Amino acid sequence: MKWFIQALKKYADFSGRARRQEYWMYVLFYTLFVFAAMAVDGVLMVSTGMVFTPITTLFSLAMIIPTLAVAVRRMHDLGKSGAMILVTLIPIIGSIWFLVLLATEGQIGENQYGSDPKEIKL
């Protein structure tokens, strides 16, 4: 949970580096919160007859910027530009390539985007 909160504290911070653990723990808790929001929306749908999902939609919209920020910082950890997230626009292959990049270990030591996040104790 501390990784998710840390990412939220850096809400719109696109500078620096994010290690794999920070990124994937953020994704884990983001997914859990989306499922919780979907469950609440499901209960609202049954009780009120709504046909849309306001809680899930609002949560997802609120999380767009921190999700992009942590992904850009993850690319920085690999020594790549944050613009590499645009590779996902290439159908199928782009998403697979980006997933491989996200799972790749970051550069050891300092790079042009900052110091190695593994050397910093949280």
N, CA, C and O of each residue as an XYZ file, in Angstrom:
488
protein
N       0.821     -1.193      0.000
C       0.000      0.000      0.000
C       0.871      1.265      0.000
O       0.480      2.294     -0.552
N       2.051      1.177      0.623
C       2.909      2.377      0.679
C       3.335      2.814     -0.719
O       3.533      4.006     -0.955
N       3.479      1.869     -1.650
C       3.880      2.220     -3.004
C       2.763      2.978     -3.711
O       3.023      3.918     -4.462
N       1.521      2.568     -3.472
C       0.373      3.245     -4.082
C       0.277      4.668     -3.548
O       0.080      5.615     -4.309
N       0.416      4.809     -2.243
C       0.359      6.134     -1.624
C       1.522      7.001     -2.102
O       1.352      8.197     -2.339
N       2.691      6.403     -2.241
C       3.847      7.150     -2.735
C       3.585      7.664     -4.145
O       3.930      8.801     -4.468
N       2.977      6.830     -4.986
C       2.655      7.260     -6.350
C       1.632      8.394     -6.330
O       1.705      9.307     -7.152
N       0.681      8.341     -5.400
C      -0.307      9.414     -5.298
C       0.325     10.710     -4.784
O      -0.096     11.801     -5.168
N       1.333     10.590     -3.917
C       2.031     11.784     -3.442
C       2.781     12.461     -4.587
O       2.971     13.677     -4.589
N       3.200     11.657     -5.555
C       3.882     12.184     -6.749
C       2.867     12.272     -7.891
O       3.174     11.918     -9.029
N       1.665     12.743     -7.581
C       0.511     12.714     -8.480
C       0.846     13.091     -9.920
O       0.521     12.347    -10.845
N       1.480     14.218    -10.116
C       1.785     14.689    -11.467
C       3.284     14.895    -11.656
O       3.701     15.759    -12.428
N       4.096     14.106    -10.953
C       5.548     14.223    -11.044
C       6.059     13.250    -12.110
O       6.132     12.041    -11.887
N       6.407     13.801    -13.260
C       6.869     12.983    -14.367
C       8.398     12.903    -14.419
O       8.960     12.378    -15.380
N       9.059     13.417    -13.398
C      10.522     13.378    -13.375
C      10.987     12.324    -12.380
O      10.242     11.920    -11.487
N      12.209     11.894    -12.547
C      12.763     10.884    -11.655
C      12.547      9.475    -12.183
O      12.200      9.272    -13.346
N      12.758      8.515    -11.306
C      12.711      7.106    -11.699
C      11.810      6.327    -10.751
O      11.686      6.667     -9.575
N      11.183      5.283    -11.274
C      10.355      4.397    -10.468
C      10.814      2.964    -10.716
O      10.837      2.503    -11.858
N      11.174      2.272     -9.660
C      11.612      0.890     -9.813
C      10.423     -0.019    -10.121
O       9.267      0.388    -10.007
N      10.726     -1.251    -10.511
C       9.672     -2.199    -10.868
C       8.684     -2.408     -9.743
O       7.475     -2.445     -9.973
N       9.186     -2.546     -8.529
C       8.302     -2.803     -7.397
C       7.297     -1.665     -7.224
O       6.113     -1.911     -6.997
N       7.759     -0.439     -7.330
C       6.852      0.706     -7.200
C       5.766      0.644     -8.261
O       4.589      0.836     -7.954
N       6.145      0.378     -9.501
C       5.174      0.341    -10.590
C       4.164     -0.783    -10.405
O       2.957     -0.551    -10.478
N       4.644     -1.992    -10.169
C       3.744     -3.138    -10.117
C       2.879     -3.149     -8.856
O       1.753     -3.646     -8.892
N       3.380     -2.613     -7.749
C       2.534     -2.502     -6.560
C       1.453     -1.445     -6.789
O       0.324     -1.604     -6.324
N       1.786     -0.386     -7.490
C       0.785      0.610     -7.866
C      -0.298     -0.051     -8.717
O      -1.488      0.145     -8.471
N       0.108     -0.825     -9.708
C      -0.851     -1.494    -10.588
C      -1.733     -2.463     -9.792
O      -2.940     -2.534    -10.022
N      -1.135     -3.203     -8.863
C      -1.903     -4.141     -8.046
C      -2.995     -3.423     -7.255
O      -4.160     -3.817     -7.304
N      -2.622     -2.377     -6.531
C      -3.616     -1.674     -5.719
C      -4.611     -0.901     -6.579
O      -5.780     -0.788     -6.209
N      -4.180     -0.374     -7.701
C      -5.105      0.287     -8.625
C      -6.165     -0.716     -9.074
O      -7.355     -0.399     -9.092
N      -5.739     -1.918     -9.433
C      -6.669     -2.956     -9.876
C      -7.637     -3.344     -8.763
O      -8.834     -3.495     -9.007
N      -7.127     -3.507     -7.545
C      -8.000     -3.842     -6.413
C      -9.040     -2.751     -6.175
O     -10.205     -3.051     -5.915
N      -8.625     -1.483     -6.262
C      -9.561     -0.382     -6.056
C     -10.586     -0.294     -7.181
O     -11.738      0.064     -6.936
N     -10.191     -0.611     -8.397
C     -11.145     -0.618     -9.516
C     -12.188     -1.708     -9.292
O     -13.377     -1.475     -9.508
N     -11.760     -2.892     -8.864
C     -12.720     -3.960     -8.585
C     -13.665     -3.572     -7.451
O     -14.856     -3.878     -7.507
N     -13.144     -2.899     -6.421
C     -13.999     -2.440     -5.325
C     -15.009     -1.412     -5.830
O     -16.182     -1.452     -5.457
N     -14.553     -0.491     -6.680
C     -15.462      0.508     -7.250
C     -16.518     -0.154     -8.129
O     -17.678      0.257     -8.132
N     -16.111     -1.180     -8.876
C     -17.070     -1.914     -9.708
C     -18.103     -2.628     -8.848
O     -19.275     -2.698     -9.215
N     -17.680     -3.154     -7.713
C     -18.611     -3.822     -6.807
C     -19.632     -2.820     -6.259
O     -20.827     -3.111     -6.204
N     -19.160     -1.652     -5.859
C     -20.075     -0.616     -5.363
C     -21.038     -0.193     -6.470
O     -22.236     -0.040     -6.229
N     -20.519     -0.004     -7.676
C     -21.377      0.340     -8.806
C     -22.399     -0.766     -9.079
O     -23.548     -0.483     -9.419
N     -21.981     -2.014     -8.930
C     -22.904     -3.138     -9.126
C     -24.044     -3.109     -8.127
O     -25.196     -3.351     -8.487
N     -23.731     -2.814     -6.873
C     -24.766     -2.707     -5.849
C     -25.706     -1.544     -6.174
O     -26.923     -1.661     -6.030
N     -25.129     -0.421     -6.615
C     -25.961      0.734     -6.984
C     -26.851      0.418     -8.174
O     -28.001      0.854     -8.225
N     -26.331     -0.333     -9.122
C     -27.123     -0.695    -10.298
C     -28.331     -1.538     -9.900
O     -29.442     -1.316    -10.383
N     -28.102     -2.500     -9.021
C     -29.186     -3.386     -8.591
C     -30.225     -2.606     -7.788
O     -31.426     -2.790     -7.983
N     -29.767     -1.737     -6.887
C     -30.706     -1.041     -6.004
C     -31.393      0.159     -6.653
O     -32.521      0.489     -6.286
N     -30.736      0.819     -7.611
C     -31.324      2.025     -8.202
C     -31.696      1.858     -9.667
O     -32.413      2.697    -10.214
N     -31.232      0.809    -10.311
C     -31.542      0.596    -11.724
C     -30.686      1.424    -12.667
O     -31.012      1.549    -13.847
N     -29.571      2.003    -12.154
C     -28.680      2.785    -13.022
C     -28.067      1.877    -14.084
O     -27.907      0.675    -13.874
N     -27.731      2.465    -15.214
C     -27.107      1.684    -16.275
C     -25.689      2.159    -16.574
O     -25.106      1.765    -17.584
N     -25.128      3.002    -15.708
C     -23.753      3.443    -15.885
C     -22.993      3.249    -14.580
O     -23.593      2.959    -13.545
N     -21.703      3.407    -14.627
C     -20.852      3.132    -13.465
C     -20.136      4.404    -13.018
O     -18.979      4.619    -13.381
N     -20.808      5.252    -12.235
C     -20.197      6.543    -11.891
C     -18.966      6.435    -11.006
O     -18.015      7.193    -11.198
N     -18.949      5.526    -10.050
C     -17.818      5.444     -9.121
C     -16.575      4.943     -9.846
O     -15.494      5.510     -9.688
N     -16.717      3.899    -10.630
C     -15.583      3.360    -11.384
C     -15.065      4.399    -12.382
O     -13.857      4.573    -12.538
N     -15.981      5.077    -13.046
C     -15.595      6.091    -14.025
C     -14.840      7.241    -13.365
O     -13.793      7.663    -13.857
N     -15.367      7.746    -12.257
C     -14.707      8.855    -11.558
C     -13.344      8.440    -11.017
O     -12.382      9.202    -11.110
N     -13.254      7.238    -10.453
C     -11.975      6.761     -9.943
C     -10.960      6.649    -11.074
O      -9.821      7.095    -10.939
N     -11.372      6.056    -12.179
C     -10.459      5.883    -13.316
C      -9.998      7.228    -13.872
O      -8.823      7.392    -14.201
N     -10.912      8.188    -13.977
C     -10.536      9.518    -14.461
C      -9.564     10.205    -13.508
O      -8.618     10.861    -13.945
N      -9.797     10.054    -12.207
C      -8.916     10.680    -11.216
C      -7.522     10.060    -11.234
O      -6.554     10.715    -10.849
N      -7.406      8.820    -11.672
C      -6.130      8.106    -11.630
C      -5.355      8.140    -12.940
O      -4.282      7.542    -13.024
N      -5.866      8.821    -13.967
C      -5.157      8.864    -15.248
C      -3.775      9.506    -15.094
O      -2.779      8.949    -15.556
N      -3.709     10.657    -14.457
C      -2.432     11.375    -14.352
C      -1.401     10.608    -13.523
O      -0.263     10.469    -13.969
N      -1.755     10.096    -12.320
C      -0.722      9.357    -11.591
C      -0.309      8.063    -12.294
O       0.835      7.627    -12.161
N      -1.224      7.450    -13.036
C      -0.876      6.236    -13.781
C       0.126      6.557    -14.880
O       1.103      5.832    -15.064
N      -0.114      7.637    -15.609
C       0.842      8.059    -16.634
C       2.169      8.457    -16.008
O       3.231      8.133    -16.541
N       2.116      9.160    -14.874
C       3.348      9.624    -14.222
C       4.211      8.453    -13.772
O       5.421      8.461    -13.996
N       3.611      7.446    -13.143
C       4.411      6.308    -12.671
C       4.940      5.504    -13.867
O       6.035      4.947    -13.788
N       4.191      5.434    -14.962
C       4.677      4.726    -16.156
C       5.853      5.481    -16.790
O       6.819      4.864    -17.239
N       5.769      6.803    -16.825
C       6.875      7.610    -17.371
C       8.112      7.448    -16.489
O       9.217      7.269    -17.000
N       7.934      7.510    -15.169
C       9.077      7.321    -14.269
C       9.653      5.918    -14.410
O      10.860      5.731    -14.253
N       8.814      4.928    -14.704
C       9.301      3.558    -14.922
C      10.176      3.510    -16.173
O      11.219      2.855    -16.176
N       9.758      4.199    -17.230
C      10.574      4.261    -18.452
C      11.892      4.972    -18.174
O      12.932      4.591    -18.712
N      11.852      6.009    -17.332
C      13.084      6.713    -16.964
C      14.049      5.774    -16.245
O      15.263      5.888    -16.413
N      13.520      4.850    -15.447
C      14.384      3.901    -14.745
C      15.131      3.006    -15.731
O      16.216      2.508    -15.431
N      14.547      2.809    -16.898
C      15.198      2.000    -17.938
C      16.148      2.842    -18.798
O      16.836      2.313    -19.671
N      16.179      4.151    -18.544
C      17.021      5.039    -19.336
C      16.353      5.459    -20.633
O      17.018      5.932    -21.554
N      15.037      5.288    -20.709
C      14.297      5.635    -21.916
C      13.444      6.874    -21.658
O      13.130      7.202    -20.514
N      13.085      7.540    -22.719
C      12.223      8.704    -22.616
C      10.817      8.277    -22.191
O      10.375      7.167    -22.489
N      10.133      9.164    -21.501
C       8.751      8.887    -21.114
C       7.836      8.741    -22.315
O       6.756      8.161    -22.206
N       8.253      9.259    -23.453
C       7.462      9.137    -24.674
C       7.334      7.683    -25.133
O       6.533      7.374    -26.015
N       8.120      6.802    -24.534
C       8.020      5.374    -24.889
C       6.643      4.803    -24.569
O       6.275      3.757    -25.103
N       5.870      5.475    -23.703
C       4.526      4.958    -23.429
C       3.646      5.037    -24.672
O       2.622      4.358    -24.753
N       4.037      5.860    -25.639
C       3.277      5.964    -26.886
C       3.417      4.721    -27.757
O       2.666      4.552    -28.717
N       4.365      3.854    -27.433
C       4.530      2.616    -28.196
C       3.266      1.756    -28.081
O       3.015      0.903    -28.932
N       2.478      1.979    -27.037
C       1.239      1.213    -26.865
C       0.206      1.542    -27.936
O      -0.783      0.824    -28.080
N       0.423      2.606    -28.680
C      -0.496      2.953    -29.764
C      -0.334      2.030    -30.968
O      -1.208      1.988    -31.835
N       0.761      1.297    -31.031
C       0.961      0.317    -32.096
C       0.113     -0.909    -31.726
O       0.320     -1.492    -30.662
N      -0.821     -1.303    -32.571
C      -1.709     -2.416    -32.215
C      -0.941     -3.696    -31.873
O       0.021     -4.048    -32.556
N      -1.353     -4.361    -30.856
C      -0.882     -5.638    -30.324
C       0.603     -5.624    -29.960
O       0.951     -5.746    -28.785
N       1.471     -5.478    -30.943
C       2.915     -5.535    -30.718
C       3.364     -4.445    -29.744
O       4.218     -4.691    -28.892
N       2.797     -3.245    -29.864
C       3.183     -2.147    -28.999
C       2.887     -2.433    -27.531
O       3.709     -2.142    -26.663
N       1.725     -2.997    -27.255
C       1.362     -3.332    -25.875
C       2.259     -4.425    -25.308
O       2.654     -4.377    -24.143
N       2.575     -5.406    -26.142
C       3.459     -6.491    -25.693
C       4.857     -5.935    -25.414
O       5.474     -6.269    -24.402
N       5.342     -5.103    -26.300
C       6.665     -4.498    -26.131
C       6.709     -3.652    -24.855
O       7.674     -3.724    -24.094
N       5.667     -2.852    -24.624
C       5.616     -2.010    -23.437
C       5.572     -2.856    -22.163
O       6.215     -2.517    -21.171
N       4.826     -3.938    -22.188
C       4.757     -4.839    -21.035
C       6.128     -5.435    -20.734
O       6.513     -5.554    -19.571
N       6.863     -5.810    -21.777
C       8.222     -6.335    -21.591
C       9.112     -5.254    -20.980
O       9.901     -5.535    -20.078
N       8.986     -4.018    -21.471
C       9.777     -2.918    -20.906
C       9.449     -2.707    -19.429
O      10.347     -2.485    -18.617
N       8.173     -2.776    -19.085
C       7.763     -2.575    -17.696
C       8.320     -3.653    -16.772
O       8.557     -3.401    -15.591
N       8.527     -4.840    -17.306
C       9.024     -5.958    -16.502
C      10.554     -6.048    -16.490
O      11.123     -6.855    -15.755
N      11.209     -5.232    -17.294
C      12.664     -5.250    -17.385
C      13.289     -4.521    -16.197
O      12.770     -3.502    -15.743
N      14.404     -5.048    -15.701
C      15.105     -4.400    -14.595
C      15.669     -3.060    -15.057
O      16.145     -2.926    -16.185
N      15.607     -2.083    -14.177
C      16.103     -0.739    -14.486
C      17.616     -0.684    -14.533
O      18.302     -1.624    -14.132
N      18.125      0.438    -15.031
C      19.564      0.642    -15.097
C      20.133      0.746    -13.688
O      19.554      1.388    -12.812
N      21.262      0.111    -13.491
C      21.949      0.184    -12.210
C      22.740      1.480    -12.161
O      23.405      1.857    -13.126
N      22.658      2.144    -11.040
C      23.375      3.411    -10.896
C      22.597      4.575    -11.466
O      21.447      4.436    -11.883
N      23.238      5.709    -11.476
C      22.594      6.936    -11.927
C      22.499      6.970    -13.446
O      23.401      6.501    -14.139
N      21.408      7.525    -13.960
C      21.297      7.798    -15.387
C      20.830      9.246    -15.558
O      20.757      9.983    -14.575
N      20.515      9.663    -16.777
C      20.179     11.072    -17.015
C      18.893     11.504    -16.332
O      18.609     12.700    -16.271
N      18.100     10.559    -15.812
C      16.831     10.891    -15.164
C      16.926     10.914    -13.648
O      15.951     11.259    -12.980
N      18.068     10.556    -13.091
C      18.230     10.622    -11.653
C      19.003      9.432    -11.105
O      19.520      8.601    -11.851
N      19.068      9.374     -9.774
C      19.803      8.302     -9.127
C      18.983      7.019     -9.108
O      17.767      7.034     -9.296
N      19.675      5.917     -8.877
C      19.044      4.604     -8.849
C      18.064      4.531     -7.676
O      18.480      4.724     -6.534
N      16.762      4.256     -7.922
C      15.794      4.223     -6.836
C      16.026      3.053     -5.864
O      15.523      3.092     -4.741
N      16.764      2.030     -6.260
C      17.046      0.921     -5.360
C      18.034      1.332     -4.279
O      18.090      0.710     -3.219
N      18.807      2.370     -4.542
C      19.783      2.844     -3.554
C      19.132      3.711     -2.488
O      19.708      3.928     -1.422
N      17.930      4.209     -2.774
C      17.220      5.075     -1.832
C      16.322      4.209     -0.961
O      15.460      3.492     -1.469
N      16.521      4.277      0.332
C      15.689      3.510      1.264
C      14.449      4.314      1.597
O      14.522      5.506      1.896
N      13.287      3.632      1.538
C      12.022      4.334      1.829
C      11.638      4.186      3.271
O      10.607      4.709      3.693
